[in-house]
Amino acid sequence: MSHNVSHLQRFSVAPMLDWTDRHCRYFHRLMSQHTLLYTEMVTTGAILFGKGDYLAFNEEEQPVSLQLGGSDPKALAECAKIAQQRGYNEINLNVGCPSDRVQSGRFGACLMAEPALVADAVKAMQDACDLPVTVKTRIGIDEQDSYAFLTTFIDQVAQAGCDTFIVHARKAWLSGLSPKENRDIPPLDYERVYQLKQDFPELVIAINGGIKTYEQCDEHLQHLDGVMLGREVYSNPYLLAEVDRRYFGSTRPVLSRVEVIEAMFPYVEKHLASGAKLSHVTRHMLGMFQGLPNGRAYRRHLSELSPRGDATLKVLEDALKLVTEFRPAE
Ligand SMILES: Cc1cc2nc3c(=O)[nH]c(=O)nc-3n(C[C@H](O)[C@H](O)[C@H](O)COP(=O)(O)O)c2cc1C
């Protein structure tokens, strides 16, 4: 299957470790056919030397972009090749993660200080596969937060052949802040990303960080090619239901919340039949009725009962009944 990935950049769900696993992506895909979905970051070490299969996904999740963590061009190229064989649609390099564990491996956000290495890595990956290779980055690191620092990085990596950047519009502090704090404390600077698009009009530039509403997306899309949402989609997944109509010209009917949950039943049953736990899937579905009558009861029921070893589909069916059979007290 081939997709025009630049076009798909218009709306994407951010890579989120421990959150955007394949169950989450399957669930998100039911609500939007066109949103580009990202994997969690997978390190080259895990792919090349790990014992498990870190690249497995369901065909129904497509289009999916694999986010790689690494800095050795050879290892990244090898992984890009494997990713293409496995059917991914895009390779994305993580140049935004500030965690200590990642820094000790010399990848993630600290790579912003090594544009030549990132350029080599991009080139090596492109030579090894036919997939688009994109980069997710920040606007700066530590004291290196000038616009010139950002443009030097983008320019060098673009010259190596990368034409698509997703920019988390805040810098990262490489020491002193936890990864979580690094997603909230450094201030957002959307203007800087708009400026980047003005100065590099030929590049596809998507923006990320703190986006919560369609109105905000619309505003960003006046300046840029795409928006990437992370935490808001995860906690309020039904936001995805309107995306295809709003941003991809789709005329397909929008599924209701209840229809989406029901459409998960066969997937859940298959998952359980393979001997796995209900909560692996349902933990991504807790926010589905956020803000609606009995949305909390649904959430509580699912989060309390799904983790039990013997939990069956009935837990999800019962949680859904709490919402669908809700009648306000007379
Ligand atoms: C739980 C969690 C895990 C994350 N893991 C990754 C990751 O693996 N790779 C990455 O590039 N960014 C990761 N991020 C950062 C997000 O991709 C995104 O850049 C950030 O959350 C800001 O966007 P938002 O405000 O829309 O959430 C993670 C964020 C969260 C909340």
The ligand as an ORCA input file, in Angstrom:
! r2SCAN-3c Opt
* xyz 0 1
  C       3.878      9.488     27.545
  C       4.666     10.214     26.483
  C       5.640      9.543     25.778
  C       6.358     10.174     24.753
  N       7.247      9.456     24.004
  C       7.829     10.029     22.908
  C       8.596      9.268     22.001
  O       8.755      8.044     22.127
  N       9.167      9.918     20.944
  C       8.997     11.267     20.739
  O       9.510     11.805     19.751
  N       8.255     12.003     21.584
  C       7.657     11.409     22.649
  N       6.827     12.156     23.444
  C       6.601     13.575     23.116
  C       5.393     13.733     22.188
  O       5.628     13.083     20.956
  C       5.100     15.214     21.934
  O       6.211     15.794     21.293
  C       4.827     15.989     23.220
  O       3.952     15.271     24.077
  C       4.233     17.370     22.917
  O       3.022     17.256     22.198
  P       1.573     17.368     22.917
  O       1.585     18.648     23.715
  O       0.571     17.386     21.809
  O       1.434     16.173     23.816
  C       6.108     11.539     24.467
  C       5.119     12.209     25.184
  C       4.397     11.563     26.177
  C       3.307     12.315     26.916
*
